[in-house]
Amino acid sequence: MKLLRLTPENTKFGFMRFRRWSYPFSAVMSIVSVVLFLTVGMNFGIDFSGGTLIELRGKTSAPDIAFLRATGDKLGLGEVEVQAFGNSTDVTMRIRVQPGGDAAQQAAVKKVQDALGDGYEFRRVEVVGPRVSGELVQSGTLGVVLSIIAVLTYLWFRFEWQFAVSAVIATMHDLLLTVGFFSVTQLEFNTTSIAAILTIVGYSLNETVVVLDRIREMMRKYKRMGIAEMIDVSINAVLPRTLMTATTVFLALLSLVFFGGHVIQSFSLAMMWGLFTAVYSSIFICSPILIYLGVRTEGKAAAADAPEAERATA
């Protein structure tokens, strides 16, 4: 049985000829992302901004969490979190901060009371602060930094320092564009968004290492080939694997977008964006850096060093 292929066999596409356009394009996108983050900012969810906490208890039966969440979403109050706690009849509803001060907060609670009717007992209503503490933010940032340092160290010892630098630049490129994506779309940035960013970092590093490993392999195989041509051969060699992996992940994320509900929407959409940026950066950002950093195949390096050795012995 013939296996499914998303690309023709023995593709010879010249990716490196686009590096003169990919770098200016990525530079502009990165600058725009930083500007949007500083001017527009993120649409922080309840986890970061705080809100109003309502403790409910079902009077006659166990609360229907899906019904409560759907009811809250219809009220136009922004993100509404519903979570069970304690015994089977207790739930909490968390409403994000409403513009307009205390009067707006009280009006939001009144909307919830009118929508739920007499089926629930409102046991407690209070204003709460952000759940995401500075410690959690610091831990997440530290995790990203340590993972990048670990990969940099591995690539430095496994290959050359140029490979480590290119991998880190490609990963930071994906992080910047993801931040810009949240600023442009104004998706709610919450704890699941942090999970999406960490997952994007992992996926981007994986794609980058796969491409760099094949480039290193081809450098040993084609010792007389120019570095740009050799990189094109390497990328074409891993292209079927890259497209197959990206397609399967994309289909899985697409199902989460349509059927996963509002709770993981920001995670799913951010991952879809990160999927495209990871593939793009591994091909058009990471690989061309090796050319600019002066990586050469062994044959080319030996040929370049030969005249210098002859002059030294003369």
C-alpha positions as CSV (number, residue, x, y, z in Angstrom):
1,M,0.0,0.0,0.0
2,K,1.3,3.4,-1.0
3,L,1.9,5.7,1.9
4,L,0.3,9.1,2.1
5,R,2.7,12.0,1.2
6,L,1.9,15.7,1.5
7,T,4.8,16.7,-0.7
8,P,6.2,15.3,-4.0
9,E,9.2,12.9,-3.7
10,N,12.6,14.5,-4.1
11,T,11.5,18.1,-3.7
12,K,14.2,20.6,-4.6
13,F,12.6,23.9,-3.4
14,G,15.0,26.7,-2.9
15,F,14.1,28.0,0.6
16,M,17.3,30.0,1.2
17,R,16.6,32.4,-1.7
18,F,13.7,33.9,0.4
19,R,16.0,34.8,3.3
20,R,16.4,38.4,2.0
21,W,12.6,38.9,2.5
22,S,12.0,36.7,5.5
23,Y,14.3,38.6,7.8
24,P,12.9,42.1,7.1
25,F,9.3,40.7,7.4
26,S,10.1,39.0,10.7
27,A,11.8,42.1,12.0
28,V,8.8,44.2,11.2
29,M,6.4,41.7,12.8
30,S,8.6,41.5,16.0
31,I,8.7,45.3,16.3
32,V,4.9,45.5,15.8
33,S,4.4,42.9,18.5
34,V,6.5,44.8,21.0
35,V,4.7,48.1,20.2
36,L,1.3,46.5,20.5
37,F,2.2,44.9,23.8
38,L,3.4,48.3,25.2
39,T,0.5,50.3,23.8
40,V,-2.6,48.0,23.4
41,G,-1.5,45.4,26.0
42,M,-3.1,42.1,26.8
43,N,-6.7,41.3,27.5
44,F,-6.0,39.8,30.9
45,G,-8.6,37.3,32.2
46,I,-9.9,36.7,35.7
47,D,-6.7,34.9,36.7
48,F,-4.7,38.1,36.3
49,S,-7.3,40.9,36.8
50,G,-9.4,39.5,39.6
51,G,-13.2,40.0,39.8
52,T,-16.3,39.1,41.9
53,L,-16.7,35.7,43.5
54,I,-20.2,34.3,44.0
55,E,-20.7,31.1,46.0
56,L,-23.8,29.2,45.0
57,R,-25.6,26.2,46.4
58,G,-28.3,24.2,44.5
59,K,-31.6,24.2,46.6
60,T,-33.1,21.1,45.1
61,S,-30.4,19.3,43.1
62,A,-26.7,19.3,42.2
63,P,-25.8,22.4,40.1
64,D,-25.5,22.0,36.3
65,I,-22.0,23.5,35.7
66,A,-22.5,23.6,31.9
67,F,-25.8,25.4,32.3
68,L,-24.3,27.9,34.8
69,R,-21.4,28.6,32.4
70,A,-23.7,29.0,29.4
71,T,-26.0,31.3,31.4
72,G,-23.0,33.5,32.6
73,D,-21.7,33.8,29.0
74,K,-25.1,35.1,27.8
75,L,-25.1,38.0,30.3
76,G,-22.4,40.0,28.5
77,L,-20.2,40.1,31.6
78,G,-17.1,38.9,29.9
79,E,-15.3,35.7,31.1
80,V,-17.3,33.8,33.7
81,E,-15.6,30.9,35.5
82,V,-17.7,28.2,37.1
83,Q,-16.1,25.6,39.4
84,A,-17.4,22.9,41.8
85,F,-16.1,22.8,45.3
86,G,-16.9,21.2,48.6
87,N,-19.9,18.9,48.4
88,S,-21.9,18.1,45.3
89,T,-24.3,21.0,45.7
90,D,-21.8,23.9,45.9
91,V,-20.2,25.8,43.1
92,T,-18.5,29.2,42.7
93,M,-18.9,31.7,39.9
94,R,-16.2,34.1,39.2
95,I,-17.0,37.3,37.2
96,R,-14.3,39.5,35.8
97,V,-14.0,43.2,37.0
98,Q,-16.7,45.3,35.4
99,P,-16.0,48.9,34.3
100,G,-17.8,51.4,36.4
101,G,-16.7,50.7,39.9
102,D,-18.8,49.1,42.7
103,A,-22.1,50.0,41.2
104,A,-21.2,48.0,38.0
105,Q,-20.1,45.1,40.1
106,Q,-23.4,45.1,42.1
107,A,-25.3,45.3,38.8
108,A,-23.4,42.3,37.5
109,V,-24.3,40.2,40.6
110,K,-28.0,41.3,40.2
111,K,-27.9,40.1,36.6
112,V,-26.7,36.7,37.7
113,Q,-29.4,36.5,40.4
114,D,-32.1,37.4,38.0
115,A,-30.9,34.9,35.4
116,L,-30.7,32.0,37.9
117,G,-33.9,32.6,39.7
118,D,-34.9,30.8,42.9
119,G,-33.1,27.5,42.1
120,Y,-29.9,28.6,43.8
121,E,-28.9,30.0,47.2
122,F,-26.4,32.9,47.0
123,R,-24.3,32.1,50.0
124,R,-21.5,34.5,49.6
125,V,-20.5,37.5,47.3
126,E,-17.2,39.2,47.5
127,V,-14.6,41.0,45.4
128,V,-11.4,38.9,45.0
129,G,-8.0,39.7,43.7
130,P,-6.0,38.0,40.9
131,R,-5.3,34.3,41.4
132,V,-2.1,34.4,39.4
133,S,0.6,35.5,41.8
134,G,3.9,37.0,41.1
135,E,5.5,33.7,42.1
136,L,3.6,31.8,39.4
137,V,4.6,34.3,36.8
138,Q,8.3,34.1,37.9
139,S,8.1,30.3,37.9
140,G,6.8,30.3,34.3
141,T,9.4,32.7,33.1
142,L,12.1,30.8,34.9
143,G,10.9,27.6,33.2
144,V,11.1,29.2,29.8
145,V,14.6,30.6,30.4
146,L,16.0,27.3,31.8
147,S,14.6,25.3,28.9
148,I,16.2,27.7,26.4
149,I,19.5,27.5,28.3
150,A,19.3,23.7,28.4
151,V,18.7,23.5,24.6
152,L,21.5,26.1,24.0
153,T,23.9,24.0,26.0
154,Y,23.0,20.8,24.3
155,L,23.3,22.3,20.8
156,W,26.6,23.9,21.8
157,F,28.1,20.6,22.7
158,R,26.3,18.5,20.2
159,F,27.0,20.8,17.2
160,E,28.6,24.2,17.1
161,W,27.8,27.5,18.8
162,Q,26.2,28.8,15.7
163,F,23.5,26.2,15.9
164,A,22.7,27.1,19.5
165,V,22.5,30.8,18.7
166,S,20.2,30.2,15.7
167,A,17.9,28.0,17.8
168,V,17.5,30.6,20.6
169,I,16.8,33.4,18.1
170,A,14.1,31.3,16.4
171,T,12.5,30.5,19.7
172,M,12.5,34.1,20.9
173,H,11.0,35.1,17.5
174,D,8.1,32.7,18.1
175,L,7.6,34.0,21.6
176,L,7.5,37.7,20.4
177,L,5.0,36.9,17.6
178,T,2.8,34.9,20.0
179,V,2.7,37.9,22.4
180,G,1.7,40.1,19.4
181,F,-1.0,37.6,18.5
182,F,-2.6,38.0,21.9
183,S,-2.4,41.8,21.6
184,V,-3.9,41.9,18.2
185,T,-6.8,39.4,18.8
186,Q,-7.4,40.5,22.4
187,L,-8.0,36.9,23.4
188,E,-8.2,36.5,27.1
189,F,-4.8,35.9,28.5
190,N,-5.1,33.5,31.5
191,T,-3.3,30.5,32.9
192,T,-4.2,28.3,29.9
193,S,-2.5,31.0,27.7
194,I,0.7,30.5,29.8
195,A,0.4,26.8,29.1
196,A,0.0,27.5,25.4
197,I,3.1,29.7,25.3
198,L,5.2,27.0,27.1
199,T,3.9,24.4,24.7
200,I,4.7,26.6,21.7
201,V,8.3,26.9,23.1
202,G,8.6,23.1,23.2
203,Y,7.2,22.6,19.8
204,S,9.3,25.4,18.2
205,L,12.5,23.9,19.8
206,N,11.5,20.4,18.6
207,E,11.1,21.7,15.0
208,T,14.3,23.6,15.2
209,V,16.4,20.7,16.5
210,V,15.0,18.4,13.8
211,V,16.0,20.8,11.0
212,L,19.4,21.5,12.6
213,D,20.1,17.8,13.1
214,R,19.5,17.1,9.5
215,I,21.6,20.0,8.4
216,R,24.5,18.6,10.5
217,E,24.0,15.2,9.0
218,M,24.1,16.7,5.5
219,M,27.2,18.7,6.3
220,R,29.1,15.4,6.9
221,K,27.6,13.8,3.8
222,Y,28.1,16.6,1.3
223,K,31.4,18.1,2.2
224,R,32.0,20.0,-1.0
225,M,28.5,21.5,-1.3
226,G,27.9,25.2,-0.6
227,I,26.2,25.9,2.7
228,A,23.0,27.5,1.2
229,E,22.5,24.7,-1.2
230,M,23.1,22.1,1.5
231,I,20.6,23.8,3.8
232,D,18.0,23.6,1.0
233,V,18.7,19.9,0.6
234,S,18.3,19.4,4.3
235,I,15.0,21.2,4.6
236,N,13.6,19.4,1.6
237,A,14.6,16.1,3.2
238,V,12.6,16.8,6.4
239,L,9.8,18.6,4.7
240,P,7.5,15.6,4.5
241,R,7.9,14.9,8.2
242,T,7.4,18.6,9.1
243,L,4.2,18.9,7.0
244,M,2.8,15.6,8.3
245,T,3.4,16.6,11.9
246,A,2.0,20.1,11.4
247,T,-1.1,18.8,9.7
248,T,-2.0,16.3,12.3
249,V,-1.4,18.8,15.1
250,F,-3.5,21.4,13.2
251,L,-6.4,19.0,12.8
252,A,-6.4,18.2,16.5
253,L,-6.3,21.9,17.4
254,L,-9.1,22.7,14.9
255,S,-11.3,20.2,16.7
256,L,-10.5,21.9,20.0
257,V,-11.4,25.3,18.6
258,F,-14.8,24.2,17.5
259,F,-15.7,21.6,20.2
260,G,-13.5,22.5,23.1
261,G,-15.6,25.3,24.4
262,H,-14.8,28.8,25.7
263,V,-12.5,27.6,28.5
264,I,-9.7,26.4,26.2
265,Q,-10.4,28.7,23.3
266,S,-7.4,30.9,23.9
267,F,-5.1,27.9,24.3
268,S,-6.3,26.3,21.0
269,L,-6.1,29.5,18.9
270,A,-2.7,30.4,20.4
271,M,-1.4,26.9,19.6
272,M,-2.6,27.1,16.0
273,W,-0.7,30.4,15.6
274,G,2.3,28.9,17.3
275,L,2.2,25.9,15.0
276,F,2.6,28.1,11.9
277,T,5.3,30.4,13.5
278,A,7.3,27.3,14.6
279,V,7.4,25.8,11.1
280,Y,8.1,29.2,9.6
281,S,11.0,30.1,12.0
282,S,12.7,26.7,11.7
283,I,12.9,27.1,7.9
284,F,13.2,30.9,7.3
285,I,14.7,32.2,10.5
286,C,16.9,29.5,12.1
287,S,18.4,27.9,9.1
288,P,19.6,31.1,7.3
289,I,21.3,32.3,10.4
290,L,23.9,29.6,9.9
291,I,24.9,31.3,6.6
292,Y,25.3,34.7,8.2
293,L,27.3,33.2,11.2
294,G,29.8,31.6,8.8
295,V,29.0,27.9,9.1
296,R,30.8,26.0,6.4
297,T,30.9,22.3,5.4
298,E,34.1,20.4,6.2
299,G,35.2,20.3,2.6
300,K,34.6,24.0,2.0
301,A,36.4,24.9,5.3
302,A,39.4,22.7,4.3
303,A,39.6,24.3,0.9
304,A,39.4,27.8,2.4
305,D,42.1,27.0,5.0
306,A,44.5,25.4,2.5
307,P,45.9,28.6,1.0
308,E,46.5,30.0,4.5
309,A,48.4,26.8,5.4
310,E,50.5,27.0,2.3
311,R,51.4,30.6,3.0
312,A,52.4,29.7,6.5
313,T,54.8,27.0,5.4
314,A,56.3,29.1,2.5
